[in-house]
Amino acid sequence: MLRIFFPKSPETLTGLSDLFFKRSCRNIRFVSTNSSQPRICIIGSGPAGFYTAQFILKRHNGALVDIFEKLPVPFGLVRYGVAPDHPEVKNATNTFEETARNPRCRFFGNVNVGQDIKAEELRKFYDGVVFAYGADDDKTLGIPGEKSKGVQPARTFVGWYNGLPAHVDLAPNLDCEKAVIIGQGNVALDVARMLLAPSELLQKTDISSHALKSLGDSKIKHIHIIGRRGPLDISFTIKELRELIRLNGVKSYFHRNDFTHIQSLIPELPRQKRRLIDLMCKTALKPNDETLFSKQWELNFLRSPVQILTDADNHVRGIKVEKK
């Protein structure tokens, strides 16, 4: 059984060194700061970093912006976090490339702030330092068994199928029929869709080659998506729900009892929420479909994981949940 869960906020930078300035940055020219040409350093080249750079460059005609990134290439989660079958979302890089072409903006890859350079040193050379890096650690549930073999944080799993260098060798165990995903947001549905999508669909995306092969050989046929709250509190959007519902050969199973009592509340909900809950109710309450499906996913509400069950070799064999 594969279990996936989600990340927490980034940790404070520690263990800084001056190696970068002494060895790798000899050719970078720093100018004296002044009010007419302030120098700004942005750490992280994901959406937050590039939108910050874009704002500064537009609002101040003399500002100089340097963007530092620990990976060789920019764009962060747009490159490594967006699902491979969502190319329209990745179009944001067009705007970022326009910002990067600005002569007052420079990009420096392979610079790990926290190892290659000290934050205190950056403050000496810049009028402002913006920390725009993403989560650098995984969220833990604090339950027994969550460090066992077969438990994968969604942050690393998403990085794996998107080709993030740090997670290329993740090698998740897909030689099982069931997977459990903890959390009911868009990332949960993205992960479920990647696990259930037919190979011919994934081949049309920019998914990494190693993930395409592993997912093509996957034996996973049934996915439980577990959340602590009820249907009215889910955090995924209707777009991701529709994509998962419409997967060929995949059955969407919602427990009828979770929706019979909220159907009457739909007219009172805000428009966006109303459309989402209405689709969920229609899916849950429609007549039984006699079509044969090779795979299935289901939503499990009002359940909190309390223990990951393991075998003698510390491999996941199940999950224990409490129903609220």
Short mmCIF file of the C-alpha atoms (twelve columns), coordinates in Angstrom:
data_MODEL
# 
_entry.id   MODEL 
# 
loop_
_atom_site.group_PDB 
_atom_site.id 
_atom_site.type_symbol 
_atom_site.label_atom_id 
_atom_site.label_alt_id 
_atom_site.label_comp_id 
_atom_site.label_asym_id 
_atom_site.label_seq_id 
_atom_site.Cartn_x 
_atom_site.Cartn_y 
_atom_site.Cartn_z 
_atom_site.pdbx_PDB_model_num 
ATOM 1   C CA . MET A 1   0.000   0.000  0.000   1 
ATOM 2   C CA . LEU A 2   1.257   3.457  -0.927  1 
ATOM 3   C CA . ARG A 3   0.469   6.344  1.404   1 
ATOM 4   C CA . ILE A 4   1.014   9.996  0.510   1 
ATOM 5   C CA . PHE A 5   0.812   13.125 2.620   1 
ATOM 6   C CA . PHE A 6   1.552   16.821 2.398   1 
ATOM 7   C CA . PRO A 7   4.160   19.518 3.176   1 
ATOM 8   C CA . LYS A 8   4.482   22.207 5.851   1 
ATOM 9   C CA . SER A 9   5.962   25.683 5.853   1 
ATOM 10  C CA . PRO A 10  9.696   26.141 5.096   1 
ATOM 11  C CA . GLU A 11  12.204  25.999 7.924   1 
ATOM 12  C CA . THR A 12  14.559  28.838 8.880   1 
ATOM 13  C CA . LEU A 13  17.841  28.856 6.975   1 
ATOM 14  C CA . THR A 14  20.718  27.413 9.012   1 
ATOM 15  C CA . GLY A 15  24.320  26.350 8.511   1 
ATOM 16  C CA . LEU A 16  25.293  29.231 6.213   1 
ATOM 17  C CA . SER A 17  28.810  29.525 4.743   1 
ATOM 18  C CA . ASP A 18  30.755  32.050 2.634   1 
ATOM 19  C CA . LEU A 19  31.946  29.512 0.046   1 
ATOM 20  C CA . PHE A 20  29.903  31.038 -2.765  1 
ATOM 21  C CA . PHE A 21  31.386  34.534 -2.563  1 
ATOM 22  C CA . LYS A 22  34.943  33.276 -2.169  1 
ATOM 23  C CA . ARG A 23  34.949  30.785 -5.055  1 
ATOM 24  C CA . SER A 24  31.913  31.058 -7.314  1 
ATOM 25  C CA . CYS A 25  31.063  34.743 -7.364  1 
ATOM 26  C CA . ARG A 26  34.374  36.382 -8.289  1 
ATOM 27  C CA . ASN A 27  32.974  37.648 -11.568 1 
ATOM 28  C CA . ILE A 28  29.870  39.275 -10.093 1 
ATOM 29  C CA . ARG A 29  30.201  43.042 -9.794  1 
ATOM 30  C CA . PHE A 30  28.354  44.680 -6.926  1 
ATOM 31  C CA . VAL A 31  27.761  48.416 -7.154  1 
ATOM 32  C CA . SER A 32  27.370  50.860 -4.314  1 
ATOM 33  C CA . THR A 33  23.797  51.185 -3.208  1 
ATOM 34  C CA . ASN A 34  21.947  54.455 -3.519  1 
ATOM 35  C CA . SER A 35  18.374  55.687 -3.526  1 
ATOM 36  C CA . SER A 36  18.176  56.053 -7.325  1 
ATOM 37  C CA . GLN A 37  19.424  52.532 -8.078  1 
ATOM 38  C CA . PRO A 38  18.567  50.186 -5.196  1 
ATOM 39  C CA . ARG A 39  19.792  46.596 -5.412  1 
ATOM 40  C CA . ILE A 40  17.354  43.866 -4.440  1 
ATOM 41  C CA . CYS A 41  18.189  40.198 -3.920  1 
ATOM 42  C CA . ILE A 42  15.461  37.585 -4.281  1 
ATOM 43  C CA . ILE A 43  16.127  34.080 -2.971  1 
ATOM 44  C CA . GLY A 44  14.035  31.584 -4.929  1 
ATOM 45  C CA . SER A 45  12.992  31.681 -8.584  1 
ATOM 46  C CA . GLY A 46  9.511   30.223 -8.329  1 
ATOM 47  C CA . PRO A 47  6.297   32.185 -8.930  1 
ATOM 48  C CA . ALA A 48  6.694   34.193 -5.715  1 
ATOM 49  C CA . GLY A 49  10.235  35.198 -6.653  1 
ATOM 50  C CA . PHE A 50  9.458   36.180 -10.224 1 
ATOM 51  C CA . TYR A 51  6.264   38.042 -9.394  1 
ATOM 52  C CA . THR A 52  8.213   39.971 -6.760  1 
ATOM 53  C CA . ALA A 53  10.908  40.804 -9.323  1 
ATOM 54  C CA . GLN A 54  8.274   41.848 -11.840 1 
ATOM 55  C CA . PHE A 55  6.626   44.171 -9.326  1 
ATOM 56  C CA . ILE A 56  9.912   45.805 -8.287  1 
ATOM 57  C CA . LEU A 57  11.127  46.349 -11.851 1 
ATOM 58  C CA . LYS A 58  7.820   47.918 -12.909 1 
ATOM 59  C CA . ARG A 59  7.455   50.156 -9.873  1 
ATOM 60  C CA . HIS A 60  11.047  51.436 -9.740  1 
ATOM 61  C CA . ASN A 61  12.737  52.399 -13.021 1 
ATOM 62  C CA . GLY A 62  16.229  52.204 -11.539 1 
ATOM 63  C CA . ALA A 63  16.042  49.100 -9.356  1 
ATOM 64  C CA . LEU A 64  18.426  46.212 -9.998  1 
ATOM 65  C CA . VAL A 65  17.245  42.699 -9.144  1 
ATOM 66  C CA . ASP A 66  19.316  39.552 -8.691  1 
ATOM 67  C CA . ILE A 67  17.530  36.206 -8.359  1 
ATOM 68  C CA . PHE A 68  19.328  33.312 -6.649  1 
ATOM 69  C CA . GLU A 69  18.185  29.712 -7.132  1 
ATOM 70  C CA . LYS A 70  19.671  26.499 -5.733  1 
ATOM 71  C CA . LEU A 71  18.612  24.517 -8.836  1 
ATOM 72  C CA . PRO A 72  20.318  25.004 -12.215 1 
ATOM 73  C CA . VAL A 73  17.066  26.227 -13.789 1 
ATOM 74  C CA . PRO A 74  14.357  28.691 -12.690 1 
ATOM 75  C CA . PHE A 75  10.566  28.664 -12.213 1 
ATOM 76  C CA . GLY A 76  10.260  26.458 -9.123  1 
ATOM 77  C CA . LEU A 77  6.836   24.918 -8.650  1 
ATOM 78  C CA . VAL A 78  5.668   25.958 -12.115 1 
ATOM 79  C CA . ARG A 79  8.322   23.636 -13.501 1 
ATOM 80  C CA . TYR A 80  8.410   20.964 -10.800 1 
ATOM 81  C CA . GLY A 81  5.084   21.218 -8.946  1 
ATOM 82  C CA . VAL A 82  2.358   21.619 -11.574 1 
ATOM 83  C CA . ALA A 83  0.843   18.354 -12.810 1 
ATOM 84  C CA . PRO A 84  2.309   17.302 -16.194 1 
ATOM 85  C CA . ASP A 85  -1.154  17.254 -17.799 1 
ATOM 86  C CA . HIS A 86  -1.766  20.926 -16.897 1 
ATOM 87  C CA . PRO A 87  0.365   22.708 -19.528 1 
ATOM 88  C CA . GLU A 88  -1.872  25.772 -19.461 1 
ATOM 89  C CA . VAL A 89  -0.773  26.504 -15.895 1 
ATOM 90  C CA . LYS A 90  2.861   26.304 -16.934 1 
ATOM 91  C CA . ASN A 91  2.277   29.121 -19.424 1 
ATOM 92  C CA . ALA A 92  3.057   31.464 -16.538 1 
ATOM 93  C CA . THR A 93  6.700   30.928 -17.464 1 
ATOM 94  C CA . ASN A 94  6.137   33.180 -20.496 1 
ATOM 95  C CA . THR A 95  5.672   36.106 -18.138 1 
ATOM 96  C CA . PHE A 96  8.655   35.029 -16.032 1 
ATOM 97  C CA . GLU A 97  10.888  34.821 -19.133 1 
ATOM 98  C CA . GLU A 98  9.915   38.360 -20.062 1 
ATOM 99  C CA . THR A 99  10.965  39.510 -16.594 1 
ATOM 100 C CA . ALA A 100 14.246  37.589 -16.841 1 
ATOM 101 C CA . ARG A 101 15.069  39.329 -20.143 1 
ATOM 102 C CA . ASN A 102 14.922  42.727 -18.448 1 
ATOM 103 C CA . PRO A 103 18.490  44.142 -18.459 1 
ATOM 104 C CA . ARG A 104 18.043  45.125 -14.809 1 
ATOM 105 C CA . CYS A 105 17.364  41.507 -13.775 1 
ATOM 106 C CA . ARG A 106 19.958  38.746 -13.367 1 
ATOM 107 C CA . PHE A 107 19.536  35.067 -12.593 1 
ATOM 108 C CA . PHE A 108 22.118  32.947 -10.756 1 
ATOM 109 C CA . GLY A 109 21.436  29.205 -10.621 1 
ATOM 110 C CA . ASN A 110 23.173  26.518 -8.560  1 
ATOM 111 C CA . VAL A 111 23.399  28.869 -5.581  1 
ATOM 112 C CA . ASN A 112 22.174  27.247 -2.387  1 
ATOM 113 C CA . VAL A 113 21.517  29.963 0.181   1 
ATOM 114 C CA . GLY A 114 22.129  28.128 3.403   1 
ATOM 115 C CA . GLN A 115 25.236  26.364 2.120   1 
ATOM 116 C CA . ASP A 116 26.970  28.508 -0.498  1 
ATOM 117 C CA . ILE A 117 26.361  31.937 0.962   1 
ATOM 118 C CA . LYS A 118 25.380  33.550 4.244   1 
ATOM 119 C CA . ALA A 119 22.208  35.567 4.549   1 
ATOM 120 C CA . GLU A 120 24.153  38.152 6.592   1 
ATOM 121 C CA . GLU A 121 26.533  38.648 3.658   1 
ATOM 122 C CA . LEU A 122 23.682  39.275 1.272   1 
ATOM 123 C CA . ARG A 123 22.476  42.107 3.483   1 
ATOM 124 C CA . LYS A 124 25.871  43.817 3.082   1 
ATOM 125 C CA . PHE A 125 25.545  43.976 -0.695  1 
ATOM 126 C CA . TYR A 126 21.840  44.637 -1.174  1 
ATOM 127 C CA . ASP A 127 19.325  47.228 -0.066  1 
ATOM 128 C CA . GLY A 128 16.723  44.505 0.339   1 
ATOM 129 C CA . VAL A 129 16.675  40.707 0.562   1 
ATOM 130 C CA . VAL A 130 13.473  38.802 -0.218  1 
ATOM 131 C CA . PHE A 131 13.130  35.174 0.883   1 
ATOM 132 C CA . ALA A 132 10.797  33.596 -1.679  1 
ATOM 133 C CA . TYR A 133 11.815  29.941 -1.464  1 
ATOM 134 C CA . GLY A 134 9.307   27.139 -0.974  1 
ATOM 135 C CA . ALA A 135 8.743   24.377 1.551   1 
ATOM 136 C CA . ASP A 136 11.953  22.553 2.387   1 
ATOM 137 C CA . ASP A 137 10.521  19.941 4.705   1 
ATOM 138 C CA . ASP A 138 7.575   17.567 4.873   1 
ATOM 139 C CA . LYS A 139 4.488   17.758 7.036   1 
ATOM 140 C CA . THR A 140 4.266   15.003 9.590   1 
ATOM 141 C CA . LEU A 141 1.139   13.623 11.227  1 
ATOM 142 C CA . GLY A 142 2.790   12.524 14.443  1 
ATOM 143 C CA . ILE A 143 1.337   9.026  14.322  1 
ATOM 144 C CA . PRO A 144 3.056   5.634  14.726  1 
ATOM 145 C CA . GLY A 145 4.374   4.084  11.541  1 
ATOM 146 C CA . GLU A 146 4.593   7.173  9.350   1 
ATOM 147 C CA . LYS A 147 8.337   6.649  8.807   1 
ATOM 148 C CA . SER A 148 7.816   3.123  7.517   1 
ATOM 149 C CA . LYS A 149 8.709   1.926  4.026   1 
ATOM 150 C CA . GLY A 150 6.036   2.771  1.489   1 
ATOM 151 C CA . VAL A 151 5.078   6.131  3.002   1 
ATOM 152 C CA . GLN A 152 5.788   8.946  0.542   1 
ATOM 153 C CA . PRO A 153 5.349   12.683 1.184   1 
ATOM 154 C CA . ALA A 154 3.426   14.293 -1.679  1 
ATOM 155 C CA . ARG A 155 6.131   16.957 -2.034  1 
ATOM 156 C CA . THR A 156 8.711   14.365 -3.001  1 
ATOM 157 C CA . PHE A 157 6.246   12.260 -5.011  1 
ATOM 158 C CA . VAL A 158 5.238   15.277 -7.129  1 
ATOM 159 C CA . GLY A 159 8.900   16.186 -7.569  1 
ATOM 160 C CA . TRP A 160 9.570   12.613 -8.668  1 
ATOM 161 C CA . TYR A 161 7.055   12.540 -11.513 1 
ATOM 162 C CA . ASN A 162 8.024   16.081 -12.552 1 
ATOM 163 C CA . GLY A 163 11.719  15.244 -12.783 1 
ATOM 164 C CA . LEU A 164 13.033  17.288 -9.847  1 
ATOM 165 C CA . PRO A 165 16.714  16.264 -9.590  1 
ATOM 166 C CA . ALA A 166 16.573  15.731 -5.832  1 
ATOM 167 C CA . HIS A 167 13.771  13.168 -6.183  1 
ATOM 168 C CA . VAL A 168 14.711  11.313 -9.376  1 
ATOM 169 C CA . ASP A 169 15.785  8.250  -7.376  1 
ATOM 170 C CA . LEU A 170 12.682  8.119  -5.170  1 
ATOM 171 C CA . ALA A 171 11.498  4.784  -6.640  1 
ATOM 172 C CA . PRO A 172 8.051   4.604  -4.959  1 
ATOM 173 C CA . ASN A 173 6.590   1.161  -4.490  1 
ATOM 174 C CA . LEU A 174 3.770   0.850  -7.034  1 
ATOM 175 C CA . ASP A 175 3.680   -2.934 -6.902  1 
ATOM 176 C CA . CYS A 176 0.421   -2.967 -4.925  1 
ATOM 177 C CA . GLU A 177 -3.281  -2.641 -5.692  1 
ATOM 178 C CA . LYS A 178 -4.283  0.018  -3.163  1 
ATOM 179 C CA . ALA A 179 -3.023  3.487  -2.299  1 
ATOM 180 C CA . VAL A 180 -4.168  5.876  0.402   1 
ATOM 181 C CA . ILE A 181 -3.814  9.639  0.058   1 
ATOM 182 C CA . ILE A 182 -4.161  11.765 3.193   1 
ATOM 183 C CA . GLY A 183 -5.646  15.167 2.380   1 
ATOM 184 C CA . GLN A 184 -8.355  16.387 0.031   1 
ATOM 185 C CA . GLY A 185 -6.861  19.340 -1.810  1 
ATOM 186 C CA . ASN A 186 -5.856  19.822 -5.437  1 
ATOM 187 C CA . VAL A 187 -2.494  18.116 -4.943  1 
ATOM 188 C CA . ALA A 188 -4.280  15.036 -3.608  1 
ATOM 189 C CA . LEU A 189 -6.373  14.842 -6.764  1 
ATOM 190 C CA . ASP A 190 -3.324  15.508 -8.957  1 
ATOM 191 C CA . VAL A 191 -1.482  12.596 -7.344  1 
ATOM 192 C CA . ALA A 192 -4.508  10.314 -7.695  1 
ATOM 193 C CA . ARG A 193 -4.880  11.281 -11.352 1 
ATOM 194 C CA . MET A 194 -1.209  10.508 -12.064 1 
ATOM 195 C CA . LEU A 195 -1.577  7.109  -10.398 1 
ATOM 196 C CA . LEU A 196 -4.778  6.224  -12.274 1 
ATOM 197 C CA . ALA A 197 -4.301  7.866  -15.695 1 
ATOM 198 C CA . PRO A 198 -3.686  5.508  -18.644 1 
ATOM 199 C CA . SER A 199 -0.165  5.544  -20.093 1 
ATOM 200 C CA . GLU A 200 -1.375  6.836  -23.451 1 
ATOM 201 C CA . LEU A 201 -2.654  9.978  -21.723 1 
ATOM 202 C CA . LEU A 202 0.554   10.545 -19.742 1 
ATOM 203 C CA . GLN A 203 2.676   10.058 -22.865 1 
ATOM 204 C CA . LYS A 204 1.221   13.278 -24.259 1 
ATOM 205 C CA . THR A 205 2.500   15.270 -21.284 1 
ATOM 206 C CA . ASP A 206 5.956   16.378 -20.162 1 
ATOM 207 C CA . ILE A 207 6.058   13.869 -17.312 1 
ATOM 208 C CA . SER A 208 9.565   12.577 -16.559 1 
ATOM 209 C CA . SER A 209 10.558  9.431  -18.451 1 
ATOM 210 C CA . HIS A 210 11.386  7.437  -15.318 1 
ATOM 211 C CA . ALA A 211 7.957   8.213  -13.816 1 
ATOM 212 C CA . LEU A 212 6.187   7.371  -17.074 1 
ATOM 213 C CA . LYS A 213 7.760   3.928  -17.090 1 
ATOM 214 C CA . SER A 214 7.050   3.248  -13.406 1 
ATOM 215 C CA . LEU A 215 3.442   4.454  -13.632 1 
ATOM 216 C CA . GLY A 216 2.954   2.379  -16.770 1 
ATOM 217 C CA . ASP A 217 4.008   -0.709 -14.799 1 
ATOM 218 C CA . SER A 218 1.981   0.265  -11.707 1 
ATOM 219 C CA . LYS A 219 -0.450  -2.263 -10.249 1 
ATOM 220 C CA . ILE A 220 -2.461  0.309  -8.291  1 
ATOM 221 C CA . LYS A 221 -6.172  -0.067 -9.013  1 
ATOM 222 C CA . HIS A 222 -7.935  1.462  -6.009  1 
ATOM 223 C CA . ILE A 223 -7.241  4.788  -4.283  1 
ATOM 224 C CA . HIS A 224 -8.748  6.115  -1.060  1 
ATOM 225 C CA . ILE A 225 -8.556  9.894  -0.581  1 
ATOM 226 C CA . ILE A 226 -9.037  10.536 3.125   1 
ATOM 227 C CA . GLY A 227 -9.960  13.798 4.845   1 
ATOM 228 C CA . ARG A 228 -10.755 14.820 8.411   1 
ATOM 229 C CA . ARG A 229 -13.663 17.075 7.425   1 
ATOM 230 C CA . GLY A 230 -16.938 16.638 5.564   1 
ATOM 231 C CA . PRO A 231 -17.912 17.274 1.918   1 
ATOM 232 C CA . LEU A 232 -18.715 20.954 2.506   1 
ATOM 233 C CA . ASP A 233 -15.143 21.595 3.642   1 
ATOM 234 C CA . ILE A 234 -13.132 19.993 0.848   1 
ATOM 235 C CA . SER A 235 -10.425 22.247 -0.609  1 
ATOM 236 C CA . PHE A 236 -9.992  20.920 -4.150  1 
ATOM 237 C CA . THR A 237 -11.569 22.786 -7.056  1 
ATOM 238 C CA . ILE A 238 -14.125 21.696 -9.620  1 
ATOM 239 C CA . LYS A 239 -11.564 21.548 -12.443 1 
ATOM 240 C CA . GLU A 240 -9.460  18.905 -10.706 1 
ATOM 241 C CA . LEU A 241 -12.585 16.987 -9.687  1 
ATOM 242 C CA . ARG A 242 -13.922 16.904 -13.244 1 
ATOM 243 C CA . GLU A 243 -10.607 15.656 -14.607 1 
ATOM 244 C CA . LEU A 244 -10.550 12.763 -12.174 1 
ATOM 245 C CA . ILE A 245 -14.220 11.893 -12.721 1 
ATOM 246 C CA . ARG A 246 -13.733 11.842 -16.499 1 
ATOM 247 C CA . LEU A 247 -10.751 9.484  -16.579 1 
ATOM 248 C CA . ASN A 248 -11.491 6.615  -18.951 1 
ATOM 249 C CA . GLY A 249 -11.797 3.232  -17.287 1 
ATOM 250 C CA . VAL A 250 -11.813 4.739  -13.803 1 
ATOM 251 C CA . LYS A 251 -14.834 4.678  -11.482 1 
ATOM 252 C CA . SER A 252 -15.505 7.560  -9.088  1 
ATOM 253 C CA . TYR A 253 -17.135 6.275  -5.925  1 
ATOM 254 C CA . PHE A 254 -18.630 8.597  -3.301  1 
ATOM 255 C CA . HIS A 255 -20.565 7.233  -0.324  1 
ATOM 256 C CA . ARG A 256 -24.225 8.202  -0.728  1 
ATOM 257 C CA . ASN A 257 -24.730 8.746  3.000   1 
ATOM 258 C CA . ASP A 258 -22.168 11.567 2.932   1 
ATOM 259 C CA . PHE A 259 -24.284 13.585 0.503   1 
ATOM 260 C CA . THR A 260 -27.989 12.887 1.059   1 
ATOM 261 C CA . HIS A 261 -28.217 15.399 3.912   1 
ATOM 262 C CA . ILE A 262 -26.388 18.239 2.117   1 
ATOM 263 C CA . GLN A 263 -28.229 18.135 -1.201  1 
ATOM 264 C CA . SER A 264 -30.883 20.532 0.127   1 
ATOM 265 C CA . LEU A 265 -28.169 23.025 1.151   1 
ATOM 266 C CA . ILE A 266 -26.806 23.497 -2.360  1 
ATOM 267 C CA . PRO A 267 -29.005 26.511 -3.355  1 
ATOM 268 C CA . GLU A 268 -27.749 28.454 -0.336  1 
ATOM 269 C CA . LEU A 269 -24.057 28.011 -1.114  1 
ATOM 270 C CA . PRO A 270 -21.852 30.597 -2.898  1 
ATOM 271 C CA . ARG A 271 -21.743 30.036 -6.652  1 
ATOM 272 C CA . GLN A 272 -18.286 28.465 -6.858  1 
ATOM 273 C CA . LYS A 273 -18.914 26.147 -3.927  1 
ATOM 274 C CA . ARG A 274 -22.444 25.401 -5.179  1 
ATOM 275 C CA . ARG A 275 -21.189 24.088 -8.530  1 
ATOM 276 C CA . LEU A 276 -18.590 21.911 -6.840  1 
ATOM 277 C CA . ILE A 277 -20.927 20.385 -4.251  1 
ATOM 278 C CA . ASP A 278 -23.621 19.875 -6.888  1 
ATOM 279 C CA . LEU A 279 -21.207 17.844 -9.023  1 
ATOM 280 C CA . MET A 280 -20.191 15.772 -6.027  1 
ATOM 281 C CA . CYS A 281 -23.826 15.105 -5.100  1 
ATOM 282 C CA . LYS A 282 -24.732 14.100 -8.657  1 
ATOM 283 C CA . THR A 283 -21.770 11.717 -8.737  1 
ATOM 284 C CA . ALA A 284 -22.644 10.210 -5.377  1 
ATOM 285 C CA . LEU A 285 -26.405 9.902  -5.864  1 
ATOM 286 C CA . LYS A 286 -26.593 8.784  -9.498  1 
ATOM 287 C CA . PRO A 287 -27.910 5.255  -10.176 1 
ATOM 288 C CA . ASN A 288 -25.397 2.448  -9.935  1 
ATOM 289 C CA . ASP A 289 -23.315 2.140  -13.085 1 
ATOM 290 C CA . GLU A 290 -23.013 -1.421 -14.327 1 
ATOM 291 C CA . THR A 291 -20.047 -0.534 -16.529 1 
ATOM 292 C CA . LEU A 292 -16.933 -2.531 -15.794 1 
ATOM 293 C CA . PHE A 293 -14.045 -0.399 -14.557 1 
ATOM 294 C CA . SER A 294 -10.458 -1.496 -14.209 1 
ATOM 295 C CA . LYS A 295 -9.659  1.160  -11.587 1 
ATOM 296 C CA . GLN A 296 -11.488 3.118  -8.887  1 
ATOM 297 C CA . TRP A 297 -10.986 6.047  -6.547  1 
ATOM 298 C CA . GLU A 298 -13.146 7.137  -3.640  1 
ATOM 299 C CA . LEU A 299 -13.498 9.968  -1.160  1 
ATOM 300 C CA . ASN A 300 -13.554 9.109  2.541   1 
ATOM 301 C CA . PHE A 301 -14.719 11.935 4.801   1 
ATOM 302 C CA . LEU A 302 -14.586 12.523 8.563   1 
ATOM 303 C CA . ARG A 303 -11.666 10.178 9.079   1 
ATOM 304 C CA . SER A 304 -8.418  10.865 10.888  1 
ATOM 305 C CA . PRO A 305 -5.384  8.586  10.506  1 
ATOM 306 C CA . VAL A 306 -4.103  7.345  13.848  1 
ATOM 307 C CA . GLN A 307 -1.573  4.664  12.853  1 
ATOM 308 C CA . ILE A 308 0.251   3.245  9.853   1 
ATOM 309 C CA . LEU A 309 0.217   -0.528 10.103  1 
ATOM 310 C CA . THR A 310 3.395   -2.324 9.081   1 
ATOM 311 C CA . ASP A 311 4.709   -5.841 8.613   1 
ATOM 312 C CA . ALA A 312 7.777   -7.448 10.162  1 
ATOM 313 C CA . ASP A 313 10.052  -5.712 7.618   1 
ATOM 314 C CA . ASN A 314 8.557   -2.268 8.363   1 
ATOM 315 C CA . HIS A 315 6.659   -2.125 5.071   1 
ATOM 316 C CA . VAL A 316 3.219   -0.504 4.995   1 
ATOM 317 C CA . ARG A 317 0.384   -3.019 5.076   1 
ATOM 318 C CA . GLY A 318 -2.533  -0.761 6.033   1 
ATOM 319 C CA . ILE A 319 -3.718  2.342  7.801   1 
ATOM 320 C CA . LYS A 320 -5.869  2.732  10.913  1 
ATOM 321 C CA . VAL A 321 -8.308  5.641  10.934  1 
ATOM 322 C CA . GLU A 322 -10.842 7.014  13.379  1 
ATOM 323 C CA . LYS A 323 -14.229 8.082  12.082  1 
ATOM 324 C CA . LYS A 324 -15.479 11.375 13.490  1 
# 
